[in-house]
Structure formats: structure tokens, C-alpha cells
Amino acid sequence: MTDWPSAERPPADPGADNRVRLGFERQSVTVRFDQIVPLKTLREGVRESRKYAQIVSSIKAIGLVEAPAVAPNPQNSAQYFLLDGHLRIEVLKQLGIETVECLVANDDETYTYNKRVNRLPPIQEHRMIVRAIERGVTEAVIADALGLEVGSIRARFRLLDGICEETADMLKDTNCSMRAFDMLRRMSPMRQIEAADLMIGQNSYSLIFARAPRGHARGSVGRASEEGAEE
């Protein structure tokens, strides 16, 4: 990759579309299994593995947490290539389910898909647990399905206690840590919003940014860089 000096950086092609392109369609689609073409076969014995059993238990207890990802087949508009979620699809078939809601990728670079996946953010996980408990699923069943301790499920259930609605909305798609949420709930709503804005601006959700007052943001960034260099 060429490291262009700022003064000599080549100009953007005026005829090119320089807009950021979404990796996935905004709306998911519900697809029948006979419309899905897997891109790999499951290895022998995978159905007897611990991971497979955990997925079965999780789906039975709380439903599908993460939607599979598919890409349209350009040669057949009724078909989709399965990019991610082969085990989940297999489990759903085993459970007698006939359709699944999927994310639709906008390109065919399937080999890079897993590098782009953002796993379930803490707030989304919290909401999933809340919905499960509201449906009558016990904490013990959820803990067993997700491979966590009951105490951890309770902490995730209470994740947004003391967090103002605007802060929760700002952080809903981020990987803000549980410890950062613990720090935020000690603050006033206005300070929570300021801290969330700082964390988003720096794309860092560690405690150092959750603690830093807005006026000390620059100093906090410097200290964070120094601490990272020492590590």
C-alpha cells in the first residue's frame, strides 16, 4: 500500500462513486431453506460436538440470536448463497423450522465476510435476555443455553439500570464493556451522554474514556496512547 504524502495524495476520480457503501441491506429477508445454497459442508461429527449442542440449547431456550448472512445468487433470483451460519441453519432444520430471517450482503466477497461481522453488542444481548425472561424463560435456562453463569445473566439483564435512554440509544450498536456501563450508571444523564459521545468519537469503549470529563478528553487520549505503548 503506497504511503502518499498529504500534499501529493492523488485526487479522487470525479467520475467515481465515492460514497460509503453499506455491507448489508437495511432490511432482512425471510428465506426458505430450499432457497439457501451452503458454501461449505459440515465436517463429519459436528452434530455431536459441544458447540452444536450449545446452539441447539440456545435456540430452544431463547430463539435465534444472530441471523445467518446470505448473498443473492446472480444466476437465480430465487436462491441465496449462505455466507455465515451453517451450524445455525442445520440446527433450525433439525428442530423442524422451515424458514429463517437472514441478513443480505451487498457483494460477493464471501471470503472476507467473517472479518466484517460485528458480534452481538452488549445492549442487543441485554434486550434479547430481557425478551426471553419476559416470555417466561428462567435465568438458569438462559445461562445454560449461552454457556454463562446465572450471575452473569443477571448482570446482563440489569445492564441498562441507571442508564438514560439517549445514552442507551447511542451505545446500542457498540461493544461498550460491562465495566464501562458500571461507570456510566454512576453519572448524571448529561455526563453519561458526554462520555458516550467521547467513546464513540474515539472509537474506544474502555474505562479510561468512560471516566474522562469532556474537557479532559485530549489528555485522556494521550494517556491512553502512552499506556498502550507501554503494553
N, C-alpha and C positions, 0 to 999 in steps of 0.2 A: 504493500500500500504506500503510495507516494505521500511524503510529508511536505505539502506545499507551503511555502512562506505565505503569511497572510496577505502581503501586498501583491503576490503573484498568483493567488488562487484563481484558477480558470473560471470565467463567468459561466453561470448556468445557461443551459441551452434554452433560448427563448421559445423554441417550438416544443419543448418537452413539458409534460405534466409533472410539476414538482410538488404536487400536493401529497401529504402523507396518506398512504392507502391502508385501510383497515384490513387486518389479517383475517377477520371473520365477518360474516353477515350480521347485521344487528338483530335479526330475528332468527330464532332457532326453527328447525323443521321437525315434524313427527314423521318417522320413516318406518316402513315395514321391514322386517328382517330379510325378506326375499328381495328387497331392493338394495341391500348392502353387500358390497363385494370386499371381503377381507383382503388386506395386502400381505398378510403372513399367516402361516398355520401355527396353531398352538403346539408347543412341544409335548412329546409323549409324557404322560404322568402329571401334567399341570393340574388336572381336575382333582388330583389327590393332594395337592400342595396346600401348605398352611395359608398362603396368600389367597388362593382360590376360596378356601373355606371362610376366610375373613370377609371376602367380598359377598359371598352368599349370605353370611350372617348379617352384614351391614345392610344389604338391600332388603332383606326380610324385615329387619327392625325399623329402618328409617327411610327406605326408598333409595333411589339413585342419587348420590351426592354430586357427582361430576359427570356432565353429559359427554358422551362419546363425540369425537370430531370426525367429520366426513368431508369429502370433496366431490363435487358433481362429476360424473363421467361424461366427458365432452362428446363421446360417441353414442351415448344413450341417456337421454334426459330423465329417464325413469330410474336410473341407477346412481348409486353413490359409492365411492371408494372409502373404506374405513381407514382413517389415519391413526386414530388413537382410541383405545377402549375395547380391544379384542376380548379380554377376560370378562369385562362387564357385559358385553353382548352375549357371550357364551352363558354366563350366569342367568341373564334375563330369559334366554331361550329355555334353559333348564327349568326355570320357575314357571314356564308356560305363558310368558308375556309375549305378545306378538308385534308390538311397535315400541319405538324408543324416540325420545326427543334428542336431537343432535345439534351441535354447533356446525355451521357450514363454513369451510375455509374458502378464501377467495383466490387461492393459487394452488398450483400442483407441486410445490416444493415440499413433498411429503417427508423427505429425509431431514428437513430442518424443523419439523413440527414440534418435537419434544423440547427443543431449545426455546420455543416461544411460549410454552404453556405456563400460565400462572396458576399454581395450585390454589386450592380453596383458601381465600383470605380469612383471617380470624373472625371478622364480623359476619361474613357469609356462613361460616361454620357455626357461629353462635345462633344465627337465625334458623339454621337447619335443626340444631338441637332443640331450640325453643318450639319449633313446629312439631317435632317428634314427641316432646313431652306433652304438648297440648293435645296430641292425638292419643295420649294415654300410655306411651312407651316409657318404661321405667328407666331411671338413671343407670341401673345395673345392666340392663339390656343394651342401652346405647354404648356404655363403656366397653362391654364385651364385643359389640359389633365393630367399634373403632379401635380396639386394642389399647384402651386407655384406662386409667384408674377412675373410680367413681368421683373422687375428689377433683380430678381434672375436668370431668364433665360438669360438675357443679360450678367450677370457676369459669368455664366457658359459657355456661348458662347465664351467669351473672356479669358477663363481660361488659355490658353497657350500663350497668348500675352506676349512677352518678355521672354519666357521660351525656352531655347535651345533644339534642337531636342534630344540630348543624355539624358538630364535630363528628358524630357517628356517620353522617352522610358524606363528609369529606374523606373519611378514612375507610369507607366501606369496601373499596377495591384494592386496599393496600395490605402489605404484610406487617402492619404495626404490631409489635410484640405485646404479649400479655403484661410484661413488666412496664412497658410504656403506658398501657391503659391504666395500670395501677397508679402511675404517677399522675396521669391526666385527671383521674377522678378526685384527686386532692385539690384541684384548681377550680377557680370560678369558671363559669361558662365562657366568659370573654377570653380568659387566659388559655382555656382549652383550644378555642378556635385559633388563637395566635400560635400556639405550639403546633397544632395540626398543620397550619399554613406553612410554618417553618420546616417541619418534617417533609411535607410534600415538595416544597421548593428545593430542598437539598436532596430529595430522594433518599432519605435516610430515616429510619424509624427506630433508632436506638434511644436509650435513656438520655444520652447527652443532649439530643435535640428536643426531647420531651421536656427536659428541665430548663433549657436555656430561655431566658426572657428575650423578647423580640429585640430589645436594644443591645443585647449581648450576642446576637446571632453570629456576627462576624468573628468575634473572639472564640465562640464555641466551635465554629467551623475550623478555625486554626488549631485549636486544641485537639479536635477530633483527628485532624490530619497528622498532628505530631504523635498522638497516641497510636495511630495506625502505622506510622513509620517505625515506632519503637517495637511494635509487634513483629 
